Amino acid sequence: MKRLFDLVLASIAACLLALPIAVLAILVRVTSPGPALYWSNRVGRHNQIFSMPKFRSMRVDTPAVATHLLKDPKNHLTPIGSFLRKSSLDELPQLWSIIKGDMSFVGPRPALFNQDDLIALRTECGVHQLVPGLTGWAQVNGRDELPIPEKVKLDEEYLRNHSLSFDLKILLLTFARVLRSKGVTH
């Protein structure tokens, strides 16, 4: 049921958002050198690596590490990078990952391939069994502001309680938080 929900909703969203996605791709290309999309190696279900697209918000020479690990993240942003991140519009290409089945709308956010501490804790708690999500319980409860052990506790809570109604609640909370740009690292 969850896969069908994801597939139908992602297909509808991709159709409705095709024009804004195209406009954003053009804006990324004309405001900084390099491709419009950044393909990030992420950890998916059962710790399998997959490539996740995002609109590129950082310069092409930025190291592939979590933003909080960069010495001065603002120095790596493209001219529209801060806007893309603050508005979460950089995440729109992940509709492709949902349609493909690498991601779901709701689940734990996919870890970067080199976030060994996060991957190990999630595996220890069984969270690695879940399909990663565009949003999740941890995202609506602090997002980038949460320390890794707290994120994993929330991911584990989602593992124990996930259901269609819980997913709908998380989607509604996500929408509210994105409108307020709450918990987003710029």
C-alpha positions in Angstrom: 0.0 0.0 0.0 2.8 2.4 0.9 4.6 1.8 -2.4 1.4 2.4 -4.4 0.8 5.6 -2.4 4.3 6.8 -3.1 4.1 6.0 -6.8 0.8 7.7 -7.4 1.6 10.8 -5.3 5.1 11.2 -6.8 3.7 10.8 -10.4 1.1 13.4 -9.8 3.6 15.8 -8.1 6.1 15.3 -10.9 3.4 16.2 -13.5 2.2 19.2 -11.5 5.7 20.5 -10.7 7.3 19.8 -14.1 7.4 23.5 -15.1 8.8 24.8 -11.8 11.4 21.9 -11.8 12.4 23.0 -15.3 12.7 26.6 -14.3 14.8 25.8 -11.2 17.1 23.6 -13.3 17.6 26.5 -15.7 18.2 28.9 -12.8 20.9 26.6 -11.3 22.6 26.3 -14.6 22.7 30.1 -15.4 23.8 31.2 -11.9 26.8 28.9 -11.5 29.0 26.6 -13.6 28.2 22.9 -13.6 25.2 20.7 -13.9 21.8 21.5 -12.5 21.6 18.3 -10.5 24.0 16.9 -8.0 23.9 13.1 -7.6 24.7 12.2 -4.1 25.7 8.6 -3.1 23.3 7.8 -0.2 22.5 4.8 1.9 19.2 3.2 1.2 17.2 0.2 2.5 19.4 -2.6 3.9 22.4 -0.2 3.6 22.5 -0.4 -0.2 24.1 2.6 -1.9 22.0 4.5 -4.4 22.4 7.8 -6.3 20.0 10.5 -5.1 19.4 13.7 -7.1 19.1 17.2 -5.7 19.3 20.6 -7.3 22.9 21.7 -6.9 23.1 24.3 -4.2 26.9 24.1 -3.7 29.8 24.8 -6.0 31.0 21.8 -8.0 34.3 21.7 -6.0 32.6 21.2 -2.6 33.7 18.1 -0.7 31.1 15.3 -0.4 30.5 15.6 3.3 27.5 16.7 5.5 27.1 20.4 5.4 27.8 20.9 9.1 31.2 19.3 8.6 32.3 22.0 6.1 34.6 24.7 7.5 32.4 27.5 6.2 29.4 26.2 4.3 28.3 29.6 3.1 31.5 29.9 1.1 30.4 26.8 -0.9 26.9 27.9 -1.8 25.9 28.9 -5.3 24.2 32.3 -5.8 20.8 30.6 -5.4 21.9 27.8 -3.1 20.7 29.4 0.1 17.3 30.0 -1.4 17.1 26.4 -2.7 18.0 25.0 0.7 15.8 27.3 2.8 12.8 26.6 0.6 13.7 22.9 0.4 13.2 23.2 -3.4 16.6 21.5 -3.8 14.8 18.3 -2.8 12.3 18.2 -5.7 14.4 16.0 -8.0 14.0 13.3 -5.4 10.6 12.6 -6.8 12.6 10.5 -9.3 14.1 8.4 -6.5 10.5 7.9 -5.1 9.2 6.8 -8.5 12.2 4.5 -9.0 11.7 3.0 -5.6 14.9 4.0 -3.9 13.0 6.3 -1.6 9.6 6.8 -0.1 7.8 10.1 0.8 8.2 9.2 4.4 11.1 7.3 6.1 14.4 8.1 7.7 16.4 10.6 5.5 19.0 8.7 3.5 22.5 9.0 5.1 25.5 10.1 3.1 27.6 7.1 2.1 30.4 8.4 4.5 28.2 9.0 7.6 29.5 5.9 9.3 28.3 6.9 12.8 24.7 7.4 11.6 24.7 4.2 9.5 26.1 2.1 12.4 23.5 3.4 14.8 20.6 2.9 12.4 21.8 -0.6 11.6 22.1 -1.4 15.3 18.5 -0.3 15.9 17.1 -2.0 12.8 16.2 1.3 11.0 18.3 0.2 8.0 15.3 -2.1 7.1 13.2 0.9 6.1 13.1 2.6 2.7 14.6 6.1 3.2 12.3 9.1 2.8 12.0 12.6 1.4 10.9 13.5 4.9 10.6 11.7 8.2 9.8 11.8 11.9 13.3 13.2 12.7 12.9 15.9 10.1 9.7 17.2 11.6 11.2 17.1 15.1 14.3 19.1 14.5 15.8 18.2 11.1 19.4 19.5 10.8 19.4 20.7 14.4 19.3 17.3 15.9 22.4 15.4 17.1 22.8 11.9 15.4 21.7 9.8 18.5 18.5 11.8 18.7 17.8 11.4 15.0 18.2 7.7 15.3 15.9 7.5 18.3 13.2 9.3 16.3 13.9 7.0 13.3 13.5 4.0 15.6 10.2 5.4 16.9 9.1 5.7 13.3 10.1 2.1 12.6 8.0 0.9 15.5 4.9 3.0 14.6 4.9 3.6 10.9 1.5 3.5 9.2 -0.4 5.4 6.5 -2.0 7.7 9.0 1.4 8.4 10.7 2.9 9.1 7.2 0.1 11.5 6.4 0.7 13.3 9.7 4.4 13.6 9.0 3.7 14.9 5.5 1.4 17.6 6.9 4.0 18.6 9.5 6.7 18.7 6.9 4.7 21.0 4.7 4.2 23.3 7.8 7.9 23.3 8.7 9.0 23.9 5.1 6.8 27.0 4.9 8.5 28.3 8.0 12.0 27.0 7.0 12.3 25.6 10.5 15.5 23.5 11.2 17.1 24.0 7.8 20.9 24.5 7.5 21.5 27.3 4.9 
